[in-house]
Amino acid sequence: MNIKVLILALTAITVGLVELIVGGILPEIAADLQVSIGSAGQLITVFALVYAIAGPVLLSLTAKMERKKLFMITLTIFFLGNMMTYLSPSFTFMMVARVITAMSAALVIVLALTITAKVVQPVHRAKSLGFIYMGISSSLVLGVPIGIVITNFFGWRTVFLGIAILSIGSILMIYKFLEPIPSDKILPLSAQLKSLANFKIVGAHLAMMFMLAGHYTVYAYFTPFLETTLQLNSYWVSICYFLFGIAAVCGGALGGTLADRIGSPKSMMIVISSFAIVLFILPYTTFSFTLFIAAMMLWGALSWALAPGIQNYLIETDPASSDIHQSLNNSALQIGIALGSGIGGTVLEHTNSVVSTAGAGASVVVISFVFAAISLALPTHTKQLELSK
């Protein structure tokens, strides 16, 4: 693997840890800062909202800065945000720290994606982007159990101290191994906004959003699903999460490899359609634990297999404004996570059956398939390229 891609993937893991790791340690945070668990849960909600908005905005505001320098500055701010979290004397102070880490994390992740696209040859681009998403998915999926273990031994604040220390390692590696990368020719803001009128691009963003929404319609309620359909105890629930995490981590790399081999458009349609089918049949595999595990791991791998193909597709479709669209696609992913959790909760409330979330999730993924198909069917416009001249 390209050493630069490896470093960027490791940085993505470090930065990605900070988002959902709070979910597993909310009771400890709430007790320490003397707030309710519900209030503490807002640390996740606020982070996701700030992250989704900050990525595209900060990328546009810093468009003229040399990429390596910007990367190191942003990682330094990320380090400071985690140190603030570690030292937080109050809930309000920690909320401010979460806003800072969310803004810096959003920019770090999109820089990792855009820099990766620049430092590898086009023929290996989707596979390399897949490794970055492997880092992102591993941090999101495995961050919660890691945070719980560290909190049990050393306290919740140590989690954020550890992330801060890891970010220092990332800064040092970026400084040593990454050469200065000049910014590309910048499109005027008006041209960037006009590119959003291109439904070929918007369709890809919506495909990503509804794919993740379908996924989290089920995954957000996976524990009660396992307990209800398979009568699993906490030990076996943990085993299922661990196996799912392994599959999800591999999914990004597999999706990137597939896109490189057969092309991004074909890989997008194969991944989305397969994902919808797997979610639909998932409840029907619970009669056999072995069969369910196989279906579950396929679900996990497919859940992150779309991202590298779509990112590569955006670069191929509109290279002149690909940086901003890579950021917007990452924001669409975040919105999809929040949307899916809400849909799953609504379905559960109205049906009183956690099994029904699988069918609902599959239906949402069908919407993703429709938007992807429309996007692929539309012609590629080249006017955006002319706007920068």
C-alpha positions as CSV (number, residue, x, y, z in Angstrom):
1,M,0.0,0.0,0.0
2,N,1.1,3.6,-0.7
3,I,2.6,4.9,2.6
4,K,0.8,8.2,2.2
5,V,-2.5,6.5,1.9
6,L,-1.7,4.3,4.9
7,I,-0.9,7.5,7.0
8,L,-4.1,9.2,5.8
9,A,-6.2,6.1,6.7
10,L,-4.6,5.9,10.2
11,T,-5.4,9.6,10.6
12,A,-9.0,8.9,9.6
13,I,-9.2,6.2,12.3
14,T,-7.9,8.6,14.9
15,V,-10.3,11.4,14.0
16,G,-13.3,9.2,13.4
17,L,-13.0,7.7,16.9
18,V,-14.2,10.9,18.5
19,E,-17.7,10.9,17.0
20,L,-19.6,7.9,18.3
21,I,-17.3,6.8,21.1
22,V,-19.4,9.0,23.4
23,G,-22.4,6.7,22.9
24,G,-21.0,3.8,25.0
25,I,-19.9,6.0,27.9
26,L,-22.8,8.4,28.3
27,P,-23.8,7.3,31.8
28,E,-20.2,8.0,33.1
29,I,-20.1,11.4,31.4
30,A,-23.5,12.4,32.6
31,A,-22.7,11.4,36.2
32,D,-19.4,13.2,36.2
33,L,-20.7,16.5,34.7
34,Q,-24.0,16.2,36.7
35,V,-26.5,16.2,33.8
36,S,-29.1,13.7,32.6
37,I,-28.2,10.9,30.2
38,G,-30.6,12.5,27.7
39,S,-28.7,15.8,28.0
40,A,-25.4,14.0,27.6
41,G,-26.8,12.4,24.4
42,Q,-26.9,15.9,22.8
43,L,-23.1,15.6,22.6
44,I,-23.6,13.1,19.8
45,T,-26.4,15.1,18.1
46,V,-24.6,18.4,18.1
47,F,-21.4,16.7,16.9
48,A,-23.2,15.2,13.9
49,L,-25.0,18.4,12.9
50,V,-21.8,20.5,13.2
51,Y,-19.8,17.9,11.3
52,A,-22.3,17.8,8.4
53,I,-22.3,21.6,8.0
54,A,-18.7,22.4,8.8
55,G,-17.0,20.1,6.2
56,P,-18.1,21.9,3.0
57,V,-18.0,25.4,4.6
58,L,-14.5,25.1,6.0
59,L,-13.2,23.5,2.8
60,S,-14.5,26.4,0.8
61,L,-13.1,29.0,3.3
62,T,-9.6,27.4,3.3
63,A,-9.5,26.5,-0.4
64,K,-6.5,28.7,-1.2
65,M,-4.3,27.2,1.6
66,E,-1.6,24.6,0.8
67,R,-3.1,21.2,1.7
68,K,-0.3,19.8,4.0
69,K,-0.1,23.0,6.1
70,L,-3.9,23.1,6.4
71,F,-4.0,19.4,7.4
72,M,-1.5,19.9,10.2
73,I,-3.2,23.1,11.5
74,T,-6.5,21.3,11.5
75,L,-5.1,18.3,13.3
76,T,-3.6,20.7,15.9
77,I,-7.0,22.2,16.5
78,F,-8.5,18.7,16.8
79,F,-5.8,17.9,19.4
80,L,-6.7,21.1,21.4
81,G,-10.5,20.2,21.2
82,N,-9.8,16.7,22.7
83,M,-7.6,18.2,25.4
84,M,-10.5,20.6,26.2
85,T,-12.8,17.6,26.4
86,Y,-10.3,15.8,28.7
87,L,-10.1,18.8,31.0
88,S,-13.8,19.8,30.8
89,P,-15.0,21.2,34.2
90,S,-18.6,21.5,33.1
91,F,-21.1,20.2,30.5
92,T,-21.2,23.5,28.7
93,F,-17.4,23.6,28.4
94,M,-17.5,20.0,27.0
95,M,-20.2,21.0,24.5
96,V,-18.0,23.8,23.2
97,A,-15.1,21.3,23.0
98,R,-17.3,18.9,20.9
99,V,-18.1,21.7,18.5
100,I,-14.4,22.4,18.0
101,T,-13.6,18.7,17.5
102,A,-16.5,18.3,15.1
103,M,-15.5,21.2,12.9
104,S,-11.9,20.1,12.8
105,A,-12.7,16.4,12.4
106,A,-15.0,17.2,9.4
107,L,-12.2,19.1,7.7
108,V,-9.6,16.5,8.5
109,I,-11.7,13.7,7.0
110,V,-12.4,15.6,3.8
111,L,-8.8,16.6,3.4
112,A,-7.8,12.9,3.8
113,L,-10.2,12.0,1.0
114,T,-9.2,14.8,-1.4
115,I,-5.5,14.4,-0.7
116,T,-5.7,10.7,-1.3
117,A,-7.3,11.3,-4.7
118,K,-4.4,13.5,-5.6
119,V,-1.4,11.4,-4.5
120,V,-2.4,8.1,-6.2
121,Q,-2.8,7.3,-9.9
122,P,-6.4,7.4,-11.2
123,V,-6.4,3.6,-11.8
124,H,-5.9,3.0,-8.1
125,R,-8.0,5.9,-6.8
126,A,-11.2,4.1,-5.8
127,K,-9.2,1.4,-4.0
128,S,-7.2,4.0,-2.1
129,L,-10.4,5.9,-1.2
130,G,-11.7,2.6,0.0
131,F,-8.8,2.3,2.5
132,I,-9.7,5.8,3.9
133,Y,-13.3,4.6,4.3
134,M,-12.0,1.5,5.9
135,G,-10.4,3.7,8.5
136,I,-13.6,5.8,9.0
137,S,-15.8,2.8,9.3
138,S,-13.5,1.0,11.7
139,S,-13.4,4.0,14.0
140,L,-17.2,4.4,13.9
141,V,-18.0,0.7,14.4
142,L,-15.2,-0.2,16.9
143,G,-15.0,3.1,18.7
144,V,-17.9,2.3,21.1
145,P,-16.5,-1.0,22.5
146,I,-13.0,0.5,22.7
147,G,-14.3,3.5,24.7
148,I,-16.2,1.3,27.1
149,V,-13.1,-0.8,27.9
150,I,-10.9,2.2,28.4
151,T,-13.5,3.9,30.6
152,N,-13.9,0.8,32.8
153,F,-10.2,0.8,33.5
154,F,-9.1,4.4,33.5
155,G,-12.2,6.6,33.4
156,W,-14.0,8.4,30.5
157,R,-11.7,11.3,30.3
158,T,-8.7,9.1,29.4
159,V,-10.5,8.2,26.2
160,F,-10.1,11.7,24.9
161,L,-6.6,12.1,26.2
162,G,-5.7,8.9,24.2
163,I,-7.3,10.4,21.0
164,A,-5.3,13.6,21.6
165,I,-2.1,11.7,21.9
166,L,-2.9,9.7,18.7
167,S,-3.5,13.0,16.9
168,I,0.0,14.1,17.8
169,G,1.3,10.9,16.1
170,S,-0.7,11.8,13.0
171,I,0.7,15.3,12.9
172,L,4.3,13.9,13.0
173,M,3.6,11.4,10.3
174,I,2.0,13.9,8.0
175,Y,5.0,16.3,8.6
176,K,7.5,13.6,7.7
177,F,5.9,11.6,4.9
178,L,3.6,14.0,3.1
179,E,5.0,16.6,0.7
180,P,3.5,20.0,0.3
181,I,0.4,19.8,-1.9
182,P,-0.8,23.1,-3.6
183,S,-4.5,23.8,-3.8
184,D,-6.1,23.3,-7.1
185,K,-7.5,26.1,-9.2
186,I,-10.4,27.4,-7.2
187,L,-13.9,27.7,-8.6
188,P,-15.8,30.8,-7.6
189,L,-18.4,30.2,-4.9
190,S,-21.1,31.0,-7.4
191,A,-19.8,28.2,-9.7
192,Q,-19.7,25.8,-6.7
193,L,-23.3,26.6,-5.9
194,K,-24.3,26.2,-9.6
195,S,-22.7,22.7,-9.6
196,L,-25.4,21.7,-7.0
197,A,-28.0,22.4,-9.7
198,N,-26.6,19.4,-11.6
199,F,-28.9,16.5,-10.5
200,K,-26.3,14.0,-11.7
201,I,-24.2,15.1,-8.8
202,V,-27.1,15.7,-6.4
203,G,-28.4,12.2,-7.2
204,A,-25.1,10.7,-6.1
205,H,-25.3,12.6,-2.8
206,L,-28.9,11.5,-2.2
207,A,-27.9,7.9,-3.0
208,M,-25.3,8.0,-0.3
209,M,-27.6,9.6,2.2
210,F,-30.5,7.1,1.7
211,M,-28.0,4.1,1.6
212,L,-26.8,5.1,5.1
213,A,-30.3,5.9,6.2
214,G,-31.5,2.4,5.3
215,H,-28.5,1.0,7.1
216,Y,-29.0,2.9,10.4
217,T,-32.8,2.2,10.3
218,V,-31.8,-1.3,11.3
219,Y,-28.3,-0.9,12.9
220,A,-29.4,1.7,15.4
221,Y,-31.7,-0.9,16.9
222,F,-29.5,-4.0,16.3
223,T,-29.3,-4.9,20.0
224,P,-33.1,-5.3,20.5
225,F,-33.2,-7.1,17.1
226,L,-30.7,-9.7,18.3
227,E,-32.4,-10.1,21.6
228,T,-35.9,-10.4,20.1
229,T,-35.2,-12.7,17.1
230,L,-32.4,-14.9,18.4
231,Q,-32.8,-14.5,22.2
232,L,-29.1,-13.7,22.6
233,N,-27.6,-12.7,25.9
234,S,-25.2,-9.7,26.2
235,Y,-22.2,-11.9,25.6
236,W,-23.4,-13.1,22.2
237,V,-24.7,-9.7,21.3
238,S,-21.1,-8.4,21.8
239,I,-19.8,-11.2,19.6
240,C,-22.3,-10.2,16.8
241,Y,-21.2,-6.6,17.1
242,F,-17.5,-7.6,16.9
243,L,-18.1,-9.7,13.8
244,F,-20.2,-7.0,12.2
245,G,-17.4,-4.5,12.9
246,I,-14.8,-6.7,11.2
247,A,-17.0,-7.0,8.1
248,A,-17.7,-3.3,8.0
249,V,-14.0,-2.4,8.3
250,C,-13.3,-4.7,5.3
251,G,-16.2,-3.3,3.3
252,G,-14.6,0.0,2.4
253,A,-11.5,-1.7,0.9
254,L,-13.6,-4.2,-0.9
255,G,-15.9,-1.5,-2.3
256,G,-12.9,0.4,-3.6
257,T,-11.3,-2.6,-5.2
258,L,-14.6,-3.5,-6.9
259,A,-15.0,0.1,-8.3
260,D,-11.4,0.0,-9.7
261,R,-12.1,-3.4,-11.4
262,I,-15.5,-2.9,-12.9
263,G,-15.9,0.9,-12.8
264,S,-17.7,3.1,-10.2
265,P,-21.2,3.1,-11.9
266,K,-21.5,-0.7,-12.0
267,S,-20.1,-1.1,-8.5
268,M,-22.6,1.5,-7.2
269,M,-25.6,-0.4,-8.6
270,I,-24.3,-3.8,-7.5
271,V,-23.6,-2.7,-3.9
272,I,-26.9,-0.8,-3.4
273,S,-29.1,-3.5,-4.9
274,S,-27.3,-6.3,-2.9
275,F,-27.6,-4.2,0.2
276,A,-31.4,-3.8,-0.2
277,I,-31.8,-7.6,-0.7
278,V,-29.7,-8.5,2.3
279,L,-31.6,-6.2,4.6
280,F,-34.9,-7.6,3.3
281,I,-34.0,-11.2,3.9
282,L,-32.2,-10.6,7.2
283,P,-35.2,-11.5,9.5
284,Y,-35.8,-14.7,7.5
285,T,-32.3,-16.0,8.3
286,T,-32.8,-16.0,12.1
287,F,-34.0,-19.6,12.2
288,S,-30.4,-20.6,11.8
289,F,-27.7,-18.7,13.8
290,T,-25.0,-19.7,11.2
291,L,-27.0,-18.5,8.3
292,F,-27.8,-15.3,10.2
293,I,-24.1,-14.6,10.9
294,A,-23.3,-15.0,7.2
295,A,-26.1,-12.6,6.2
296,M,-25.1,-10.2,9.0
297,M,-21.5,-10.1,7.9
298,L,-22.5,-9.5,4.3
299,W,-24.7,-6.7,5.5
300,G,-21.8,-5.2,7.4
301,A,-19.4,-5.4,4.5
302,L,-21.9,-3.8,2.1
303,S,-22.8,-1.0,4.5
304,W,-19.5,0.8,3.8
305,A,-18.8,-0.6,0.3
306,L,-20.6,2.2,-1.6
307,A,-18.6,5.2,-0.3
308,P,-15.4,4.8,-2.3
309,G,-17.2,4.1,-5.6
310,I,-19.4,7.2,-5.1
311,Q,-16.4,9.3,-4.2
312,N,-14.6,8.2,-7.3
313,Y,-17.7,8.7,-9.4
314,L,-18.0,12.3,-8.2
315,I,-14.4,13.0,-9.1
316,E,-14.9,11.5,-12.6
317,T,-18.2,13.4,-13.1
318,D,-17.1,16.9,-12.1
319,P,-13.3,17.0,-11.5
320,A,-13.2,20.8,-11.3
321,S,-15.3,20.9,-8.1
322,S,-14.6,17.4,-6.8
323,D,-13.2,18.6,-3.5
324,I,-16.3,20.3,-2.4
325,H,-18.5,17.4,-3.6
326,Q,-16.4,14.9,-1.7
327,S,-17.0,17.0,1.4
328,L,-20.7,17.3,0.6
329,N,-20.9,13.5,0.2
330,N,-19.4,13.0,3.6
331,S,-22.0,15.4,5.0
332,A,-24.7,13.4,3.2
333,L,-23.4,10.3,5.0
334,Q,-23.7,12.0,8.4
335,I,-27.3,13.2,7.6
336,G,-28.1,9.6,6.5
337,I,-27.0,8.3,9.9
338,A,-29.2,10.7,11.7
339,L,-32.1,10.2,9.3
340,G,-31.9,6.4,9.6
341,S,-31.9,6.4,13.4
342,G,-35.0,8.6,13.3
343,I,-36.8,6.4,10.7
344,G,-36.0,3.2,12.7
345,G,-37.4,4.8,15.9
346,T,-40.6,5.8,14.2
347,V,-41.1,2.4,12.7
348,L,-40.5,0.7,16.0
349,E,-42.9,3.1,17.7
350,H,-45.7,2.4,15.2
351,T,-45.3,-1.3,14.7
352,N,-44.0,-2.3,18.1
353,S,-41.8,-4.8,16.3
354,V,-38.1,-4.4,15.9
355,V,-38.1,-6.9,13.1
356,S,-40.0,-4.5,10.9
357,T,-37.0,-2.1,10.9
358,A,-35.3,-4.5,8.4
359,G,-38.1,-4.2,5.8
360,A,-38.2,-0.4,6.4
361,G,-34.5,-0.2,6.0
362,A,-34.6,-2.2,2.7
363,S,-37.3,0.2,1.4
364,V,-35.1,3.2,2.2
365,V,-32.2,1.6,0.3
366,V,-34.5,1.2,-2.7
367,I,-34.8,5.0,-2.7
368,S,-31.0,5.1,-2.8
369,F,-31.0,2.8,-5.8
370,V,-33.5,5.0,-7.6
371,F,-31.4,8.1,-7.1
372,A,-28.2,6.3,-8.2
373,A,-29.9,5.0,-11.3
374,I,-31.2,8.5,-12.2
375,S,-27.7,10.0,-11.6
376,L,-26.0,7.4,-13.8
377,A,-28.6,7.9,-16.6
378,L,-28.1,11.6,-16.8
379,P,-25.4,13.0,-19.1
380,T,-22.3,14.5,-17.7
381,H,-22.2,18.3,-18.0
382,T,-18.9,20.0,-18.7
383,K,-20.1,23.6,-18.1
384,Q,-18.7,23.5,-14.6
385,L,-15.3,23.1,-16.0
386,E,-15.7,26.2,-18.2
387,L,-16.8,28.4,-15.3
388,S,-13.3,28.4,-13.8
389,K,-11.7,29.8,-17.0
